[in-house]
Each structure stands twice: as structure tokens, then as C-alpha cells.
Amino acid sequence: MKPIYKNNELDGKASEFDPAGTLISFTTYKAGVKEGPAELFHRNGKSALKLTFKKDKREGLSQQFYPTGKLYKEVTFINDLKEGEEKSFFEDGRLNSVYRYKKGELEGLAQHWSQTGVLIFEASYKKGEQHGKFVKFYDNGNPRLEQTYVEGKLDGIKKSWDTNGNLTEMLYKNGVKVK
């Protein structure tokens, strides 16, 4: 499908095809500006990415998909900035990670799980910087690392455990190792 022009500007659905004629993507335009749905496709024809534009900026729910068609990741945009939870999933549908955003910056708790459902790490963010407790775990669920951040800098006791459970502690103040 050839793009539609109105007053010498893209207006309508503009599609892109590979040399074999298979649809690669489409984007909707209004008066030369991205406005409305857009979609990118895997080589097998299934959706790879679905999103919506408003005045050339991402707006609303954006979803990415595995080549199988299963949901990989979703996040909401407001005025081209991530807002709320960004979730990613394993191909079997189980939750892989959750990151929270406010006006495009990480804000609040971020969590990531292994394919077996074990929590791998948990981190807190404030205005895009790590702020608060960060914990990391081994695949068996045992603690690996525990530390605290203040405005993106290590602050307090950093605890590390080896695979045998032996603990090592270091003290940080304002991002600098004290002892």
C-alpha cells in the first residue's frame, strides 16, 4: 500500500514491506505527524510491537511480543514518557520483571524473577536513581547481596554472601568505601 499524502504531508496508514512483499511495519499519520496506531511485525507475520502515537509521541499502552505471538513486555506511555508499571514476561506467560515509572523515571520498587519463579533482585528507585534497599539472591533463593543506596550512592553496610553462606561486610558512606 502506498502512503497517502494530503497537502504534501503523510496522511493515513504508511506501510513498509520487505523485498518479498511481506509487511514489516505500518504507522498512521495525520498531517505529517504520527497519530494513531503503529505496528512492527516479526518475519513470520506475527506482531512484534504495537503502540499508539499522539502528536508524534508515544501515548497509551505499548506491547512487545515474542515471535510466537505471546506477550513479552508492556508499558504505558504518557506524552512519550513511561508511566506506571513496565512488566516483562517469560514466553510461558509467567512474570519476569516489574519496573515502576513516574514521568519516564524509575520510581519505587523494581523486581526481577528467574524462570523458576525465584526472586533474583529487588531494588528501590526515587527520581530515576537507586534509593533505598537493594537485595540480590542466588537461584536457590539464598541471599547474595544486600546494600542501601541514598540518591544513587551506596550508603551503609554492604553485605555479600558467597555460595556457602559466608558473609562479608563493608561500610560505605556517600558512595565511598569506609571500611
PLY file of the C-alpha trace (Angstrom):
ply
format ascii 1.0
element vertex 179
property float x
property float y
property float z
element edge 178
property int vertex1
property int vertex2
end_header
0.00 0.00 0.00
1.40 3.37 -0.98
1.39 6.07 1.66
-1.32 8.67 1.33
-0.33 12.31 1.07
-2.50 15.32 1.75
-1.09 18.80 1.15
2.30 17.18 0.54
2.29 15.53 4.02
1.77 11.90 5.04
-1.85 11.37 5.99
-3.14 7.89 6.73
-1.51 4.49 7.06
2.08 4.23 5.75
3.23 0.62 5.36
6.72 -0.81 4.84
7.36 -4.12 3.07
10.41 -6.33 2.62
11.66 -7.22 -0.91
9.41 -10.31 -0.94
6.36 -8.14 -0.30
5.83 -9.13 3.34
4.55 -6.40 5.64
7.30 -5.21 8.03
5.51 -2.32 9.72
2.89 0.35 9.46
2.49 3.76 11.05
-0.54 6.04 10.99
-0.07 9.72 10.17
-2.22 12.82 10.26
-0.94 15.96 8.54
2.64 14.60 8.51
2.69 13.70 12.20
2.47 10.20 13.73
-1.08 9.95 15.04
-2.77 6.68 15.90
-1.74 3.03 15.82
1.63 1.70 14.66
2.82 -1.88 14.46
6.04 -3.76 13.70
5.97 -7.41 12.61
8.22 -10.45 13.03
9.34 -12.24 9.85
6.63 -14.84 10.46
3.98 -12.11 10.17
3.05 -12.02 13.85
3.10 -8.75 15.74
6.43 -7.75 17.31
5.39 -4.33 18.66
2.11 -2.45 18.97
1.91 1.14 20.08
-0.05 4.33 19.58
1.13 7.84 18.77
-0.43 11.16 19.63
1.14 14.23 18.03
4.35 12.28 17.18
4.77 10.98 20.75
4.08 7.53 22.19
0.80 7.52 24.09
-1.04 4.73 25.86
-0.25 1.03 26.08
2.80 -0.29 24.21
3.22 -4.05 23.85
6.09 -6.20 22.56
5.63 -9.83 21.55
7.70 -12.97 21.09
7.73 -14.41 17.53
5.19 -16.96 18.83
2.73 -14.13 19.46
2.96 -14.36 23.25
3.32 -11.13 25.22
6.93 -10.21 26.06
6.65 -6.71 27.57
4.09 -3.99 28.18
4.23 -0.44 29.45
2.08 2.68 29.26
3.35 5.97 27.85
2.05 9.43 28.63
3.44 12.18 26.42
6.29 9.85 25.27
7.36 9.02 28.86
6.92 5.67 30.63
4.28 5.84 33.34
3.27 3.14 35.81
4.37 -0.48 35.67
6.52 -1.93 32.92
6.11 -5.70 33.01
8.06 -8.34 31.11
7.06 -11.96 30.82
8.66 -15.28 30.03
7.31 -16.93 26.91
5.17 -19.26 29.03
3.35 -16.20 30.42
4.94 -16.08 33.87
6.11 -12.72 35.17
9.82 -11.96 34.60
10.15 -8.38 35.88
8.28 -5.32 37.06
9.71 -1.81 36.93
7.73 1.24 38.01
7.98 4.63 36.33
6.82 8.15 37.02
7.19 10.68 34.21
9.78 8.48 32.48
11.98 7.88 35.53
12.26 4.75 37.62
10.25 5.26 40.80
9.51 2.75 43.54
10.14 -0.97 43.68
11.75 -2.91 40.79
11.71 -6.71 40.84
13.14 -9.45 38.65
12.46 -13.21 38.85
14.15 -16.30 37.40
12.37 -18.73 35.08
11.81 -20.95 38.11
9.98 -18.14 39.93
12.76 -17.28 42.38
13.23 -13.57 43.11
16.61 -12.56 41.63
16.70 -8.95 42.82
14.65 -6.18 44.32
15.64 -2.52 44.14
14.06 0.79 45.11
14.24 3.91 42.97
13.50 7.57 43.50
13.51 10.03 40.59
15.45 7.57 38.41
18.20 6.80 40.93
18.59 3.84 43.24
17.35 4.95 46.63
16.76 2.51 49.45
17.41 -1.18 49.82
18.83 -3.38 47.05
18.81 -7.14 47.54
20.04 -9.87 45.21
19.55 -13.61 45.56
21.11 -16.81 44.27
19.00 -19.12 42.09
18.20 -21.21 45.18
16.71 -18.15 46.92
19.57 -17.65 49.37
20.79 -14.06 49.86
23.71 -12.93 47.71
23.90 -9.17 48.27
22.18 -6.56 50.42
23.00 -2.87 50.29
21.39 0.52 50.68
21.50 3.50 48.33
20.85 7.15 49.04
20.27 9.20 45.89
22.18 6.72 43.73
25.17 6.26 46.06
25.98 3.31 48.31
25.41 4.29 51.92
25.58 1.94 54.90
26.63 -1.66 55.35
27.01 -3.71 52.18
26.52 -7.41 52.91
27.72 -10.10 50.49
27.27 -13.84 50.87
29.20 -16.46 48.93
27.53 -19.68 47.73
28.36 -21.35 51.07
26.58 -18.62 53.04
29.73 -16.92 54.34
29.09 -13.23 54.99
31.39 -10.31 54.10
30.51 -6.78 55.22
31.80 -3.40 54.04
30.78 0.06 55.15
30.02 2.81 52.62
29.29 6.46 53.19
28.06 8.66 50.35
29.33 6.17 47.75
32.81 5.80 49.26
34.07 2.64 50.98
34.87 3.48 54.60
35.94 0.02 55.81
0 1
1 2
2 3
3 4
4 5
5 6
6 7
7 8
8 9
9 10
10 11
11 12
12 13
13 14
14 15
15 16
16 17
17 18
18 19
19 20
20 21
21 22
22 23
23 24
24 25
25 26
26 27
27 28
28 29
29 30
30 31
31 32
32 33
33 34
34 35
35 36
36 37
37 38
38 39
39 40
40 41
41 42
42 43
43 44
44 45
45 46
46 47
47 48
48 49
49 50
50 51
51 52
52 53
53 54
54 55
55 56
56 57
57 58
58 59
59 60
60 61
61 62
62 63
63 64
64 65
65 66
66 67
67 68
68 69
69 70
70 71
71 72
72 73
73 74
74 75
75 76
76 77
77 78
78 79
79 80
80 81
81 82
82 83
83 84
84 85
85 86
86 87
87 88
88 89
89 90
90 91
91 92
92 93
93 94
94 95
95 96
96 97
97 98
98 99
99 100
100 101
101 102
102 103
103 104
104 105
105 106
106 107
107 108
108 109
109 110
110 111
111 112
112 113
113 114
114 115
115 116
116 117
117 118
118 119
119 120
120 121
121 122
122 123
123 124
124 125
125 126
126 127
127 128
128 129
129 130
130 131
131 132
132 133
133 134
134 135
135 136
136 137
137 138
138 139
139 140
140 141
141 142
142 143
143 144
144 145
145 146
146 147
147 148
148 149
149 150
150 151
151 152
152 153
153 154
154 155
155 156
156 157
157 158
158 159
159 160
160 161
161 162
162 163
163 164
164 165
165 166
166 167
167 168
168 169
169 170
170 171
171 172
172 173
173 174
174 175
175 176
176 177
177 178
